[in-house]
Amino acid sequence: MVKPIKTRLPEWLRTPYKGGNEGQDVRRLLDSLQLNTVCQSARCPNQCECWKRRTATFMIMGEACTRNCRFCAVDHACRPLPLDPDEPERVARAAAKLNLKFVVVTSVTRDDLPDGGAWHFARTVQAVREKLPGAGIEILTPDFRGAEKDLATVIAAAPTVFNHNLETCERLTGPIRSGADYRRSLLVLAKAAELGKGKVMIKSGIMLGLGETADDIRQSLRDLRDHGVQILTIGQYLPPSSEHWPLAEYVTPEAFDQWGRIAKQEYGFQAVASAPLVRSSYLADLTAEQATTETTNPH
């Protein structure tokens, strides 16, 4: 077990209040359509900034996850509520109302469903595509227990980006990621790349500050590239409560910059977002654009 640190939040992790009516407008819209966002459920530190930009990451399939990861603030339930068949259409309506050019959809893990919610994901992508034919769409999915048929379902919906987070190094995956497996996550990413046939960008992310070493990080970067990942996010782990996995360290912005350079220059990721407040879907449109540019105009 990592020994927790007890220090004040560093200055670089303090997010200033960003006033304005934009965030209230987004909240009212989401409430009126009875939609969830990971911004709220995961207590994202970038919520004010993103909502001020009139963006949000939609979280489908309910507010309760069948897994209980030690790092995550999302509620846990062995038997969540049944899926709402109208939810994909409501997500599409909200995205159209916000006039989004890039839509991010994630979910809780639903191991209680035969397909893990793959068809619900696909329907959501299709509904958004109908309302906003020109928009980019990123999906951040669970591992579907590694089922190829379920991955095929979501990839067939043709999202712009398929994202599945590795979260942490192999050594820490067992105690931190409930019901997940490091190697299975890598195989999910590789299979998504294969099924996407170069038409779907593959993305993943890791957190720092959980107790990993530099060698652990390098191994994760190597593994992700070897399994087809093109876009990478690296952010600071912040425990949601004292009951969650303890924080090992606050990683400095300079160290994040260095890992970002290493990821691009040594391992060849096409787009990297590496900073303390980076989260999986933070400025997702910009990383997708960067990866597309890199693919079109390689050095």
Secondary structure in CASP SS format (residue, H / E / C, confidence):
PFRMAT SS
TARGET T0000
AUTHOR 0000-0000-0000
METHOD secondary structure of the structure
MODEL  1
M C 1.00
V C 1.00
K C 1.00
P C 1.00
I C 1.00
K C 1.00
T C 1.00
R C 1.00
L C 1.00
P C 1.00
E H 1.00
W H 1.00
L H 1.00
R C 1.00
T C 1.00
P C 1.00
Y C 1.00
K C 1.00
G C 1.00
G C 1.00
N C 1.00
E H 1.00
G H 1.00
Q H 1.00
D H 1.00
V H 1.00
R H 1.00
R H 1.00
L H 1.00
L H 1.00
D H 1.00
S H 1.00
L C 1.00
Q C 1.00
L C 1.00
N E 1.00
T E 1.00
V H 1.00
C H 1.00
Q H 1.00
S H 1.00
A C 1.00
R C 1.00
C C 1.00
P C 1.00
N C 1.00
Q H 1.00
C H 1.00
E H 1.00
C H 1.00
W H 1.00
K H 1.00
R C 1.00
R C 1.00
T C 1.00
A C 1.00
T E 1.00
F E 1.00
M E 1.00
I E 1.00
M C 1.00
G C 1.00
E C 1.00
A E 1.00
C E 1.00
T C 1.00
R C 1.00
N C 1.00
C C 1.00
R C 1.00
F C 1.00
C C 1.00
A C 1.00
V C 1.00
D E 1.00
H E 1.00
A C 1.00
C C 1.00
R C 1.00
P C 1.00
L C 1.00
P C 1.00
L C 1.00
D C 1.00
P C 1.00
D C 1.00
E H 1.00
P H 1.00
E H 1.00
R H 1.00
V H 1.00
A H 1.00
R H 1.00
A H 1.00
A H 1.00
A H 1.00
K H 1.00
L C 1.00
N C 1.00
L C 1.00
K C 1.00
F E 1.00
V E 1.00
V E 1.00
V E 1.00
T E 1.00
S E 1.00
V C 1.00
T C 1.00
R C 1.00
D C 1.00
D C 1.00
L C 1.00
P C 1.00
D C 1.00
G C 1.00
G C 1.00
A H 1.00
W H 1.00
H H 1.00
F H 1.00
A H 1.00
R H 1.00
T H 1.00
V H 1.00
Q H 1.00
A H 1.00
V H 1.00
R H 1.00
E H 1.00
K H 1.00
L C 1.00
P C 1.00
G C 1.00
A C 1.00
G E 1.00
I E 1.00
E E 1.00
I E 1.00
L E 1.00
T C 1.00
P C 1.00
D C 1.00
F H 1.00
R H 1.00
G H 1.00
A C 1.00
E H 1.00
K H 1.00
D H 1.00
L H 1.00
A H 1.00
T H 1.00
V H 1.00
I H 1.00
A H 1.00
A C 1.00
A C 1.00
P C 1.00
T C 1.00
V E 1.00
F E 1.00
N E 1.00
H C 1.00
N C 1.00
L C 1.00
E E 1.00
T C 1.00
C C 1.00
E H 1.00
R H 1.00
L H 1.00
T H 1.00
G H 1.00
P H 1.00
I H 1.00
R C 1.00
S C 1.00
G C 1.00
A C 1.00
D C 1.00
Y H 1.00
R H 1.00
R H 1.00
S H 1.00
L H 1.00
L H 1.00
V H 1.00
L H 1.00
A H 1.00
K H 1.00
A H 1.00
A H 1.00
E H 1.00
L H 1.00
G H 1.00
K C 1.00
G C 1.00
K C 1.00
V C 1.00
M E 1.00
I E 1.00
K E 1.00
S E 1.00
G E 1.00
I E 1.00
M E 1.00
L E 1.00
G C 1.00
L C 1.00
G C 1.00
E C 1.00
T C 1.00
A H 1.00
D H 1.00
D H 1.00
I H 1.00
R H 1.00
Q H 1.00
S H 1.00
L H 1.00
R H 1.00
D H 1.00
L H 1.00
R H 1.00
D H 1.00
H C 1.00
G C 1.00
V C 1.00
Q C 1.00
I E 1.00
L E 1.00
T E 1.00
I E 1.00
G E 1.00
Q E 1.00
Y C 1.00
L C 1.00
P C 1.00
P C 1.00
S C 1.00
S C 1.00
E C 1.00
H C 1.00
W C 1.00
P C 1.00
L C 1.00
A C 1.00
E C 1.00
Y C 1.00
V C 1.00
T C 1.00
P H 1.00
E H 1.00
A H 1.00
F H 1.00
D H 1.00
Q H 1.00
W H 1.00
G H 1.00
R H 1.00
I H 1.00
A H 1.00
K H 1.00
Q H 1.00
E C 1.00
Y C 1.00
G C 1.00
F C 1.00
Q C 1.00
A E 1.00
V E 1.00
A E 1.00
S E 1.00
A C 1.00
P C 1.00
L C 1.00
V C 1.00
R C 1.00
S C 1.00
S C 1.00
Y C 1.00
L C 1.00
A H 1.00
D H 1.00
L H 1.00
T H 1.00
A H 1.00
E H 1.00
Q H 1.00
A H 1.00
T H 1.00
T H 1.00
E H 1.00
T H 1.00
T H 1.00
N C 1.00
P C 1.00
H C 1.00
END
